[in-house]
Amino acid sequence: MKFTDFLRHNVFEPAGMDNIRVDDVFEIIANRAQGYQKLKNGELRNSGLADTSYKIPGGGLASTVVDLAKFAVAVENDVFVKKQTLERMSTPEKTRDGHSTGYGLGWGIAEKNGLKILVHTGGQQRVSTALYLVPERGVAVAIMSNLEEADVGALAQKIADAVLQ
């Protein structure tokens, strides 16, 4: 089975992610936003085209923020893994000398106001993304930006903080 077929059958379809697909710079993808990069002088430029097909397991997909939110709902509703497995995935690993790495399996992990926070950010040419979860409260913030290196993680945190107040 091709990796993309595996993803479709085991992740995208169970989560109801209808718009996610392999990012192909040569195909017409409806509603695809042009990506930008901000120069040091503040000027915006079009992002360079990049063939991301070499890294589909770690990127290389085109999607929508709605699909990212559906992924968050699926994570929080145990669609992919059992609660116990997610708990283990969201437990920070430790170094040999016992110090927390602040990272689990795919998640940056923090605690704020006594609540566990799970975060995954990403970026490549044309995009910056963040998924910020507060599982104990059922809060998820999904952000996608067509500006390279946008600090969407900080924005997601601010939105979650406002929701939790």
C-alpha positions as CSV (number, residue, x, y, z in Angstrom):
1,M,0.0,0.0,0.0
2,K,1.3,3.4,-0.9
3,F,1.9,5.7,2.1
4,T,-0.6,8.3,0.8
5,D,-3.3,5.5,0.5
6,F,-2.5,4.5,4.1
7,L,-2.9,8.1,5.3
8,R,-6.2,8.4,3.4
9,H,-7.7,5.2,4.8
10,N,-6.4,5.5,8.4
11,V,-6.2,9.2,9.0
12,F,-8.0,11.5,6.5
13,E,-11.2,9.5,6.0
14,P,-11.8,8.6,9.7
15,A,-11.3,12.2,10.6
16,G,-13.5,13.5,7.8
17,M,-10.7,15.4,6.3
18,D,-12.1,16.0,2.8
19,N,-9.7,18.6,1.3
20,I,-6.2,17.3,2.3
21,R,-4.0,16.0,-0.5
22,V,-0.5,15.7,-1.7
23,D,0.9,19.2,-2.5
24,D,1.8,19.2,-6.2
25,V,3.0,22.6,-7.4
26,F,2.0,21.7,-11.0
27,E,-1.6,20.8,-10.3
28,I,-4.4,23.3,-10.0
29,I,-5.7,23.0,-6.4
30,A,-8.9,24.9,-5.9
31,N,-8.6,27.8,-3.5
32,R,-4.8,27.3,-3.0
33,A,-3.4,30.5,-1.5
34,Q,-0.2,31.9,-2.8
35,G,2.6,31.8,-0.3
36,Y,4.7,34.8,0.8
37,Q,7.9,35.4,2.6
38,K,8.8,38.6,4.5
39,L,12.1,40.1,3.8
40,K,14.3,41.7,6.5
41,N,13.1,45.2,5.3
42,G,9.5,44.2,5.8
43,E,8.8,43.8,2.1
44,L,6.7,40.8,1.0
45,R,7.8,38.5,-1.8
46,N,6.2,35.5,-3.4
47,S,7.6,32.3,-2.0
48,G,9.7,30.2,-4.3
49,L,8.1,27.1,-5.7
50,A,9.2,23.9,-4.0
51,D,8.5,20.3,-4.8
52,T,7.7,18.8,-1.4
53,S,6.9,15.3,-2.7
54,Y,10.1,14.0,-1.2
55,K,8.9,14.7,2.3
56,I,5.2,13.6,2.3
57,P,5.6,11.7,5.7
58,G,6.8,14.9,7.3
59,G,5.0,17.6,5.2
60,G,4.4,17.8,1.6
61,L,0.6,18.0,2.0
62,A,-1.9,20.7,1.1
63,S,-4.9,21.1,3.2
64,T,-7.3,23.5,4.8
65,V,-7.7,24.9,8.3
66,V,-11.1,23.1,8.5
67,D,-9.4,19.8,7.9
68,L,-6.7,20.6,10.5
69,A,-9.5,21.3,13.0
70,K,-11.2,18.0,12.0
71,F,-7.9,16.3,12.8
72,A,-7.8,18.0,16.2
73,V,-11.4,16.8,16.9
74,A,-10.4,13.2,15.9
75,V,-7.4,13.3,18.2
76,E,-9.5,14.5,21.1
77,N,-12.3,11.9,20.4
78,D,-9.9,8.9,20.3
79,V,-10.5,8.2,16.6
80,F,-6.8,7.3,15.9
81,V,-5.6,6.0,19.2
82,K,-7.0,5.1,22.6
83,K,-6.9,7.7,25.4
84,Q,-4.1,5.8,27.2
85,T,-2.0,5.8,24.0
86,L,-2.5,9.5,23.5
87,E,-1.6,10.1,27.2
88,R,1.7,8.2,26.6
89,M,2.3,10.1,23.3
90,S,1.8,13.4,25.2
91,T,4.1,12.5,28.1
92,P,7.5,14.3,27.7
93,E,10.4,12.1,27.1
94,K,13.4,12.4,29.4
95,T,17.1,12.6,28.8
96,R,19.4,10.0,30.3
97,D,19.9,12.2,33.3
98,G,16.2,12.5,33.9
99,H,15.5,16.0,32.5
100,S,12.2,16.5,30.6
101,T,12.6,17.2,26.9
102,G,9.3,19.0,26.7
103,Y,8.5,16.8,23.7
104,G,6.4,13.6,23.4
105,L,5.6,11.6,20.2
106,G,4.8,14.4,17.7
107,W,3.8,17.0,20.4
108,G,5.5,19.8,22.1
109,I,4.2,19.5,25.7
110,A,3.7,22.3,28.2
111,E,1.6,23.0,31.3
112,K,-0.2,26.3,31.8
113,N,-2.5,27.1,34.7
114,G,-2.5,23.4,35.7
115,L,-3.6,22.3,32.2
116,K,-1.6,20.1,29.8
117,I,-1.0,21.8,26.5
118,L,-0.1,19.9,23.3
119,V,1.3,21.8,20.4
120,H,2.6,20.9,16.9
121,T,3.8,23.6,14.6
122,G,5.2,23.3,11.1
123,G,6.3,25.3,8.2
124,Q,7.9,25.0,4.8
125,Q,7.9,27.1,1.7
126,R,4.7,29.0,1.4
127,V,3.1,28.1,4.8
128,S,3.2,28.2,8.6
129,T,0.9,26.0,10.7
130,A,0.0,25.4,14.3
131,L,-2.3,23.0,16.1
132,Y,-2.7,23.9,19.8
133,L,-4.7,21.5,22.0
134,V,-5.9,21.7,25.6
135,P,-7.4,18.2,25.9
136,E,-8.8,18.6,29.4
137,R,-11.0,21.5,28.3
138,G,-11.7,20.2,24.7
139,V,-10.1,23.3,23.2
140,A,-8.3,23.2,19.9
141,V,-6.9,26.0,17.9
142,A,-5.9,25.4,14.3
143,I,-4.0,28.1,12.3
144,M,-2.7,28.1,8.8
145,S,-0.9,31.0,7.3
146,N,0.4,31.6,3.8
147,L,3.3,33.6,5.2
148,E,6.5,31.7,5.8
149,E,8.0,31.8,9.3
150,A,4.8,33.4,10.8
151,D,4.7,32.9,14.5
152,V,1.4,31.0,14.4
153,G,2.3,29.1,17.6
154,A,2.2,32.3,19.6
155,L,-1.0,33.4,18.0
156,A,-2.6,30.0,18.7
157,Q,-1.6,30.3,22.4
158,K,-3.2,33.8,22.6
159,I,-6.4,32.5,21.1
160,A,-6.6,29.5,23.4
161,D,-5.8,31.8,26.4
162,A,-8.7,34.0,25.5
163,V,-11.1,31.1,25.0
164,L,-10.1,29.6,28.4
165,Q,-10.6,32.8,30.4
